[in-house]
Amino acid sequence: MIRNVIGIIFLVISGFFVYMIGLLAFLDLDDTGSKKIMIMGLSVPFTIFHLIGLVSYKGASWKKATGITLFMGATLNIFVVITMLSIKGSPEITEVTGVGGLNAFSDYISGFTVMVVFMGLGAALYLRDRSSN
């Protein structure tokens, strides 16, 4: 029981890193090489936490757990992106608070590409595991 709880906690943490990778993909940084290095750097803790979660959690197959983690991390990121776009598009909020810090949030092509890949891979893994049972 405790082992499954620890596994779920590590899978949730790995889902947070999926969210962070997706959010970073939306940022338009001056040096594109640094963006790739940062994404690869966030992939390391994602992999470590996810593997620890998979080893600890014995409730489902690796395909189902990985699919849910990727899909839910990407879904959380989509909600945050919608919030960011709403803030940037609202004239009332821009008058009250300066949204100049959100100007870097403008690389929509790479951001949505990463989200589509994460969501598609997550859904494919989940559905593949579900069809094999």
C-alpha positions in Angstrom: 0.0 0.0 0.0 2.7 2.5 1.0 4.7 1.4 -2.0 1.8 2.3 -4.3 1.3 5.7 -2.7 5.0 6.5 -3.1 4.8 5.3 -6.7 1.8 7.6 -7.4 3.6 10.5 -5.8 6.6 10.0 -8.1 4.3 9.7 -11.1 2.6 13.0 -10.2 6.0 14.7 -9.9 7.0 13.3 -13.3 3.8 14.7 -14.6 4.8 18.1 -13.2 8.0 17.9 -15.3 5.9 17.1 -18.4 4.0 20.3 -17.6 7.2 22.3 -17.2 8.7 21.0 -20.5 5.5 22.0 -22.3 5.4 25.4 -20.7 9.0 26.0 -21.6 8.2 25.1 -25.2 5.9 28.1 -25.4 8.6 30.6 -24.3 10.4 32.5 -27.1 13.9 32.7 -25.9 16.6 34.7 -27.8 19.0 31.8 -28.1 17.1 28.7 -29.3 20.0 26.4 -28.3 19.5 27.3 -24.6 15.8 26.4 -25.0 16.7 22.9 -26.2 19.3 22.5 -23.5 16.7 23.5 -20.9 14.1 21.1 -22.2 16.7 18.3 -22.2 17.7 19.3 -18.7 14.1 19.0 -17.5 13.8 15.6 -19.3 16.4 14.1 -16.9 14.4 14.6 -13.7 11.2 13.6 -15.6 12.8 10.3 -16.6 14.2 9.7 -13.1 11.0 10.4 -11.2 9.0 8.5 -13.8 11.1 5.4 -13.6 11.0 5.5 -9.8 7.3 5.8 -10.0 7.0 2.9 -12.4 9.1 0.7 -10.2 7.2 1.6 -7.1 3.7 1.5 -8.4 2.3 -2.0 -9.0 -1.3 -1.0 -9.9 -1.0 -0.8 -13.7 1.2 -1.5 -16.6 3.9 0.9 -17.6 2.0 1.9 -20.7 -1.1 2.9 -18.8 0.9 4.9 -16.1 3.1 6.6 -18.7 0.1 7.4 -20.9 -1.8 9.0 -18.1 1.2 10.9 -16.9 2.0 12.4 -20.4 -1.7 13.1 -21.1 -2.5 14.8 -17.8 0.8 16.8 -17.8 0.0 18.1 -21.2 -3.7 18.8 -20.3 -2.6 20.8 -17.3 -0.3 22.8 -19.6 -3.1 23.5 -22.0 -5.2 24.9 -19.2 -2.3 27.2 -18.2 -1.8 28.3 -21.8 -5.5 29.2 -22.1 -5.1 31.2 -18.9 -2.0 33.0 -20.3 -3.7 33.8 -23.6 -6.8 35.1 -21.7 -4.6 37.4 -19.6 -2.7 38.6 -22.7 -5.9 39.3 -24.5 -7.8 41.1 -21.8 -7.5 44.9 -22.0 -8.8 45.3 -18.4 -6.0 43.2 -16.9 -3.3 44.9 -19.0 -4.5 48.3 -17.7 -4.3 47.2 -14.1 -1.2 45.0 -14.2 1.6 45.2 -16.6 1.7 42.0 -18.6 5.1 42.8 -20.1 6.5 39.7 -18.5 4.3 37.6 -20.7 5.8 38.8 -23.9 8.3 35.9 -23.9 5.3 33.6 -24.0 4.9 33.7 -27.7 6.4 30.6 -29.4 3.0 29.0 -30.1 4.2 26.7 -32.9 6.8 24.8 -30.9 4.6 24.9 -27.8 1.5 23.4 -29.4 3.7 20.9 -31.3 5.1 19.6 -28.0 1.7 19.4 -26.5 0.2 17.5 -29.4 3.1 15.0 -29.3 2.7 14.6 -25.5 -1.1 14.2 -25.7 -0.9 11.9 -28.7 1.7 9.7 -27.2 -0.1 9.6 -23.9 -3.4 8.7 -25.5 -1.8 6.1 -27.8 0.0 4.4 -24.8 -3.2 4.4 -22.7 -5.4 3.1 -25.5 -2.8 0.5 -26.6 -2.7 -0.9 -23.0 -6.4 -0.8 -22.8 -6.9 -2.8 -26.0 -4.4 -5.4 -25.0 -6.3 -6.2 -21.8 
